[in-house]
Amino acid sequence: MNNPFCFNCNEVMDEIYESSGDDSTTLLQKLRITFHLLLCSRCSKKMRKLEIIKEIPQSQLFPPSPSFEETVMDKLAEDFLEDEAKAIRVGISGGFSLRSWVIIGFLILVSLATSFFGIDIIQFAFGRDSSYLIPLGITVGMVLTGYGAFFIASNLEEIREHFKIH
C-alpha cells in the first residue's frame, strides 16, 4: 500500500486482516479501506462475513469438554445410585453376606444337634410318653422355617438370578 490512491482488492484485504486485531492503523489507511469497501461489493461481502465470524463467541465454536475428574465422579455417582436402587429393590440395604448366612445356619444346626447331649432322649421320651417329642418337633420346625424364610427374603435377587426365575 505504498500508493495511497491504489485500490487493489488483495492489498486492501491484506490490510484488513493485518489490522483486525490492533488499533495501529492510521487515519489514511482507515479511510482508504472504508472507501474501497464502499466501491467494491466483493470486498464488502468478505468484510461482512469477517464481522459475522468475529461476533460468534468462541464457546459456540468449541464447546467445553468435561474434565477427567468430572467424568470419573459422574461415573462413580452413577454406579452408587445403581447399587442403592438394587438394594432398595431387594428390600435390604447392607444385609448379611451369603457367607454369614451359611455360618449362622451351621451354628443353628450344631446347636439343635448338641442341645440334648446330656439327656437320654429315648428313655426320657418313653418314660414321659411320646408327647414330649411334639413340642420338640414344633420348636425345631419353627427355628428352621424362620431361618429359611429370612434367608430367602434377604437373598431373593440372587436366588432369582441363580434359578432364572422372572
C-alpha positions in Angstrom: 0.0 0.0 0.0 2.7 2.4 -1.0 0.4 4.4 -3.2 -2.5 6.0 -1.2 -4.7 6.1 -4.3 -4.3 2.4 -5.3 -7.4 0.4 -4.8 -6.2 -3.2 -5.3 -8.6 -5.7 -3.6 -5.8 -8.0 -2.4 -3.9 -5.2 -0.8 -7.0 -3.9 0.9 -8.0 -7.3 2.3 -4.4 -7.9 3.5 -4.6 -4.6 5.3 -7.9 -5.6 6.9 -6.5 -8.9 8.0 -3.4 -7.3 9.5 -5.2 -4.5 11.2 -8.1 -6.6 12.6 -6.6 -7.2 16.0 -4.9 -3.8 16.8 -5.5 -0.1 16.6 -2.3 0.8 14.8 -3.9 1.7 11.5 -3.6 5.3 10.5 -6.5 7.5 9.6 -5.5 7.4 6.0 -5.5 3.6 5.9 -8.9 3.5 7.6 -10.3 6.0 5.0 -8.8 4.1 2.2 -10.3 0.8 3.4 -13.7 2.3 4.0 -13.7 4.0 0.6 -12.7 0.7 -1.1 -15.4 -1.2 0.8 -18.0 1.3 -0.4 -16.9 0.8 -4.1 -16.1 -2.9 -4.1 -19.0 -5.3 -3.4 -16.8 -8.4 -3.3 -14.6 -6.9 -0.6 -17.6 -5.6 1.3 -19.1 -9.1 1.3 -15.9 -10.5 2.7 -15.8 -7.8 5.3 -19.4 -8.6 6.4 -18.5 -12.3 6.7 -15.4 -11.4 8.7 -17.6 -9.3 11.1 -20.1 -12.1 11.5 -17.3 -14.5 12.4 -16.0 -12.1 15.0 -19.4 -11.9 16.6 -19.6 -15.6 17.1 -18.4 -16.4 20.6 -15.6 -18.8 21.0 -17.7 -21.1 23.2 -20.1 -21.8 20.3 -17.4 -23.0 18.0 -15.7 -25.2 20.6 -18.0 -26.3 23.5 -16.1 -27.0 26.7 -15.4 -30.7 27.2 -15.8 -32.2 30.7 -12.7 -32.6 32.7 -11.3 -36.0 33.6 -12.3 -35.5 37.2 -15.9 -34.7 36.4 -16.2 -37.8 34.1 -14.8 -40.1 36.9 -17.0 -38.6 39.6 -20.1 -38.8 37.4 -19.4 -42.5 36.7 -18.9 -43.2 40.4 -22.1 -41.4 41.3 -24.0 -43.4 38.6 -22.6 -46.7 40.0 -23.5 -45.7 43.6 -27.1 -44.9 42.5 -27.4 -48.2 40.7 -26.2 -50.1 43.8 -28.7 -48.1 46.0 -31.5 -48.9 43.6 -30.7 -52.6 43.6 -30.6 -52.6 47.4 -34.0 -50.9 47.6 -35.4 -53.4 45.1 -34.1 -56.3 47.2 -35.6 -54.7 50.3 -32.5 -54.7 52.5 -29.6 -52.3 52.3 -26.4 -53.7 53.7 -27.7 -57.1 54.8 -25.7 -60.2 55.6 -23.4 -61.8 53.0 -24.0 -65.3 51.9 -21.1 -66.5 53.9 -22.7 -65.0 57.1 -25.9 -66.9 56.3 -24.0 -70.2 55.9 -22.2 -69.7 59.2 -25.4 -68.8 61.1 -27.2 -71.9 59.6 -24.3 -74.1 60.6 -24.5 -72.7 64.2 -28.2 -73.4 64.3 -27.8 -76.9 63.1 -25.0 -77.6 65.5 -26.9 -76.1 68.5 -30.0 -78.1 67.6 -28.0 -81.3 67.3 -25.9 -80.8 70.5 -28.6 -79.4 72.8 -29.7 -82.8 74.0 -26.2 -84.4 74.6 -26.6 -84.6 78.3 -30.1 -86.1 78.2 -31.0 -89.6 77.1 -33.9 -88.6 74.8 -35.1 -92.1 74.0 -35.5 -93.0 77.7 -36.9 -89.6 78.5 -39.4 -89.7 75.7 -40.6 -93.2 76.6 -40.7 -92.5 80.3 -43.0 -89.5 79.9 -44.9 -90.7 77.0 -44.2 -89.5 73.4 -45.9 -86.2 74.0 -42.5 -84.6 74.7 -41.5 -85.1 71.0 -44.3 -82.9 69.7 -43.1 -79.6 71.3 -39.5 -80.5 70.4 -40.5 -81.1 66.8 -42.5 -77.8 66.7 -39.6 -75.9 68.1 -37.1 -77.3 65.6 -39.5 -76.8 62.8 -40.1 -73.1 63.8 -36.4 -72.4 64.0 -35.6 -74.0 60.6 -38.6 -72.4 58.9 -37.8 -68.9 60.4 -34.2 -69.2 59.3 -35.2 -70.4 55.8 -37.8 -67.5 55.4 -35.3 -64.8 56.4 -32.6 -66.3 54.2 -34.8 -66.4 51.1 -36.2 -62.9 51.8 -32.7 -61.4 52.2 -31.2 -63.1 49.1 -34.2 -63.1 46.8 -32.4 -61.3 43.9 -29.5 -63.8 43.9 -31.9 -66.7 44.2 -33.9 -65.4 41.2 -30.8 -65.0 39.1 -29.5 -68.4 40.1 -32.7 -70.3 39.2 -33.5 -67.9 36.3 -36.9 -67.0 37.7 -38.5 -63.8 36.4 
